[in-house]
Amino acid sequence: MTDTIKSPNLTLRYSFIQGFYWMNFSAIMGFSSLYLLDSGFSNTEIGMIMAVAGIISAILQPIIAGYADHPASPSLKKIVLTLTLIQMILGVLMLLSFRKSILFTGILYGSTITLLQLLNPFINSLGMESINQGKALNFGAARGMGSVAYAIMSYILGAIAEKAGAVSVPLSIAVLSLGFIGILVLFPFHKTAVAVSVRKPAASSPLAFFIKYKRFAVVLIGCIFIYLSHVLLNSFTFQIVESKGGGSAEMGTAMAIAALIELPTLFLFTFMLKKAPCHFWFRICGIFFMLKSLGTLLAPDIPVFYGVQILQMLGWGLIAVSSVYYVNSVMEEQDAIKGQAYITMTYTLGSVIGALLGGALIDAAGVNAMLIFATVSAAVGMVILLFATERTNSSRI
């Protein structure tokens, strides 16, 4: 009876954690080009900022994850709180220095992107660790609420930016980070004595980890190609929308449609797992990433571009939750946080490559050249996921 009473509260509180994270993601990543172009950066320079931020994040993710896996480390909750507090401070500094120093703006925004990417595996692990501790929590539903929040934020911030300008971006980051801190404080998570005392030794180094999980290492390569395509479409949405005759309001609308269309997959994923194991769903998501990239390339105008966002349902909507369950299924308990960090690191590396190539391709050859590259990248990732993803036990979710 106690578990039944606690279940809705824990799921709801974790939903708010996902919600605030993805609202911040919308502000930071979705409106990065809008903010940085307004600050005086070129497309290539924007790519460089995002690439450097991604490289730093890729280096730090496994280091912090290895530290979090250590029995004597602070809890995941404290780690997430610390990172979010720093993000709030950066948002305030960006607001105070708006249009005053292009160099300072680049450093601050790059640091904000780094922290955003660092947070993701620890937020996912916070949910999965709660489930592994026996607490009732519907991860898919909570992640779905994150997409609802992302959609709402994308639409609202797009409309606000249309009228108030780029200053609305750092203001949103500061306010959202403050709210995020408040929600985290209220989330009931503790590092249990069992989790600390009975774990087997974790893989001691990246080399030992990848020797232990060889097929997972190949899957990670496929994910890099998939996420490279996704990042190109997401990070340069403003340029894509402009090439099809739209502006910041249309960009916000497209982002909102994409986020909302993910919801059926996210909310129904627990039911989907009863029909097929997580490795099945993880494999097919690559197909829809490729189709979305191709559809974006071929879309002649904004209405068709809006329609292409439907493919998000079984692309990002599916990989966002299936990848978390997949890692939890193939990793031993002592490597779980590290596994989540590595799967997130593939997004980070995709971001680095996409940022470097995307801006340069747009400046040199135009938006369509970038979209052709994104489609080829998604196709390569699709093939790797189809053949490298290992089978999982459907009962272990």
N, C-alpha and C positions, 0 to 999 in steps of 0.2 A: 504493500500500500504506500509506503514511503517513497519508493521509486516512481510510482505512478504520479504522485503529487509533485515531485521534483522535476520530472521529465519536461513538461511544457515550459517551466521557468528557465531551465538550463538551455533549452533549444532557443527560446526567445532571446535570452541574453547573448547567446553566441551569434544569433542572427543580427543583433545590433553591432557586434564586433565586425562581422563580415560587411554589414551595411556601411559603417563608417570607413572601413578600409577601402571599399570600392567607390565610395563617393570621393575620397581623396585621390584614388587612382584616376577617376574621371577628370578631376581638376588638374592633376599634375601631368598625366600622360596624354589625355585626350585634348587638352588645350595648350600643350607645350609649344607647338608651332605658332599658334596665335600669339602667345605671350612673348616668345623669343623673337619672332619676326617684328613685333611691335617695339621690342627693345633694341632693334637694329642689327640682328644677326641674319646672315644669309642661310639658305637651306643647307649648304655644306657645313657651315659653322654649327648649325643646330644639330646636324648629324654627329659632328665631333663631340659636342657637349654630351649628347646622349651615349655615345660610344665610351667616352672616358668614365662616365658615371656607371655604365654597365660593367666595364672592366674592373673597376674598384669593387662593385657589388659582387661580381663573380669570384673575386679573390677572397672577400670577406665572408661570403655565405657558408662555405664548408668549414672555415675556421671557427665562426661563431656556432655553427651547428655541432661541431666536435666538442666545443666547450659546453654547449647545452646538454649534450649526451653524458657529460661527466657527472658522477654522483654528487660531487660537492658544489656544483654550479647552482646559481639562482634558478628559480622556476621559470618556465616559459613565459608566464604572465609578467614577471619582473623584467625580463629581457624585452618583451614587446612594449611595456610601459616606458622603458628607458629610451628606446628607439623613437617612439611616438613623441615623447617630450622634446627630443632634439629636433624632430620634424616641425613641431609647432614653433619652436624658436626660430628656425630657418624661415618659416612662413612670415613671421613678424618682421624679421630683418629684410626680407624681400619687399614687404609692404612699405617699410620706412625708407628704403633706398630706391624706390621705383623711379626708373628713368634717370638716375643720378650717375651711375657708373656701369658701363656695359661689361667690364671685366668682373666686377663684383656680382653683377646679376648672373653672369654665366656660371661663376663658382657656386653661388647659392642655389641656383636652380639645378645644377648638376648634382649637388649634395642631396637635394630633396629627392631627386630621382633614385639616387643610390639607396637612401633610407627606405623609400617606398618598395624597392625590389628586395631589400633585405628582410622586410617585414613579412612578406608573403609566406615563406615556408614555415615560419614560426606561428603565424596565425592558423594555418592549416594543421600544424602539429598540435596546437592547443586544443583544437576540436577532436582530432584523432586520439590524442592522449587521454582526453576526458572519456571518450568511448571505450578505450582500452582499459581504463580504470573501472569500467562497469557502470558508468553514468549514462543515463538515457539522453541521447542527443541525435537529432536527425541532421546529419551533415549536409545532405543534398538540399533539404528545405532551407537551412540556414544560408548556404551558398546561393540559393535562389533569391533570398531576400537581399543578398549582396548585389545581385544583378538588378533587382527592382530599384534599389538605392542608386546604383550606377545610372540607370535609365532616367530616373527623376532628376539626378544631379546634372546629367548631360543636357537634358532639355532646358532646365532652369538656368544653368550657367551659360548655355548658348544664347538664350534670350537676354540675360543680364549683360553678357559681354557685347552683344549687339548694340546696347544702349550706353553702358557704362565704360566699355573698353577693357583693355587687358589688365587693368588694376584689380579687376574682380577675381583674377586667378590667385594671386598671393593672399588676398583677403579670405578667399574660400579655404585655402590650405591651412591658414592659421586657425580659423574658426572650427573647421572640421577636425583638426588635430586636437583641439581643446575638448571637443565633444567626445572624441575617441578615447581620450585619457579617462574621462568620467565613466564611460561604459566599461572600460577595462578594470577600473577599480572595483566595480560592482560584480564582476564575473567571479564566481566561486571556484577557483582552481588552486590546488596545492600539490607540490611534489610529494607523492606518497612515500612512506617508508619502504614499501615493497618495491616500488620503482627504483629506489636508490640502492637497496641492499642486495637484491637477488639477480640483478642483471649479469649476463655473461659479458666478457670483455668485448668491446666494440672493435671494428676494423681500425687498426692503429694509424693508417695513412691512406691517402687517396689510392695509391698503387695497390695496397692490400685490399681495399674496398672493391676495386674494379676486378681484381683477380678472383675475389670471392663471388662477385655478381657479374660474370662475363656478358651474358645476354642483356642484362640491364644496361651495361655500358654501350652496347650497340643501339638499344632503344633510345638512349640519351642523344646519340648522334641524329637519329631520325627526328627527335623532338626539336633539336636545334634548327633543322631545315623547316619544320612545320612552323615554329615560332618566328623564324626569320620572315616568312611570308606574312604571318599575322601582324608582326610589328610594323612591317612596311605599310600595310593597309591602315593600321591604327595610328602610328606616329605621324603619318603624312596625310591624314584624313582631310585636313583643311585644303591642302593642295589638290587632292583628288576631287573634292567637292567643287572647288573653284574651276577645275578643268571641265567640269560638266555643267557649269553655269550657276552654281550656288555660292553661298557665303557662310558666315559663322552660324546663323540660325539654322540653315539646312544641315550643316555639320552636326549641330546638337540634336536635330531631329533624327538623322541617320543613326547616330550613336545610341539614341534612346530606343529606336526600333530594334537595333541589334541586341541591346541588353534585354528588352522585354521578350524577344522571341526565344531567348535562352530558357525562360522560366519553365515551360512544360518539361524540358529535359531535366532541369535541376530538381524540381519538385517531385518528379516521378521516378527519379533514378533508383530509389530504394525498391520500387515496384519493378523497374527494368532489370535489376539484379536478380530478381526471382525468375525471370524469363531467360536470362543468359548471364554468364559470369563477367566480371569487370574487364577481363582481357579482350573479350569480344567487342565490347563498346569502345575500348581504348583503340583497337585496331581500325575500326571504321571511321573514326573521327577525322583521320587524315584525308579521306576521300572528300569530305565536305569542306575542309580547308582549301583543297585544290579547286573545287568547284566555285567557292566564293571568290578566290583570287581571279579565276577565269571570268566569272560573271562581272566582277568589278571592272576588269579590263574592257569587256565588250559592251558594258552599259553605255548607251548613247547620251543619256540625260539623267537628271535628278530622279524623276519618278521610277525609272528602271533601276537606278542605283538603290533606291529605297527597297525595291522588291528583292534585290540580291541579298539584302540583310537577313532574309528568311533562312538562308543557308547557315547562319550563325547557330541555329538550333542544334544541329548535330556536328558542328565544328567546335568553336570555342565553348559553347554550352555543354558539350559532351566531354571534352578533354579536361575542362576545369574541375570536374568532380571525378571522372573515371580515373584520371592520373593519380589523384590522391588515394583512392581506394586501391588502385593497382600497386602503388608503392607499399602501402600498408600490408598488402597480401604477399608480396615477394620478398620483403625485408624481414630479417629477424628483429626482435623487439629492440635490441641494443643498437641497431643501425637505423631505426625508423626515422629519427629526426634528420640524420645525415642523408638518408634516401630522399626525404622530402626536400632537403636543401639542394641536392643534386638535380632533381627534376625541375625545381624552380630555377636553378642556375642555367638550364638549357634555354629558358625564356630570356634570362639575362644575356647569355651569349648571342642568342638570336637578335636581341635588342642592339647589342654592340655592332654586329655585322650589318644589321638593317640600317642602323643610324649612319654608319660610315658610307655604305653603298647607296642608301636611299636618297639622301640629300645630294650627293655627287651625281647620281644618275638623273635626278630631276633637273639639276642645274645644267648638266651636259647634254642630255637628250630628251628631257621632258617626262611628264608623268606616265605616259604609256610605256616607255622603256622600263621604268621602275616596276610597273604592274606586270609586264612580261617576265621580268626576273622573279617577281614574287610568285607567279604561277608555276614556273619551273621549279623553284625551291620547294613549294608545297607538294609538287608531284614526286620529287625525290624523297621527301619525308614520308609521304603516303606509302610508298613502296617499302621503305625500311620498317615502318610500323607494322605493316601487313605481315612481313616475314620474320621479324625479330622478336615481337612481343610473345612472351612465354605464357603458357596456359596457367590459370590460377584456379584455386578451389573456390567454387561459387559460394560455399558456405562460410568461407572466411572473409567477411566484409567488415 
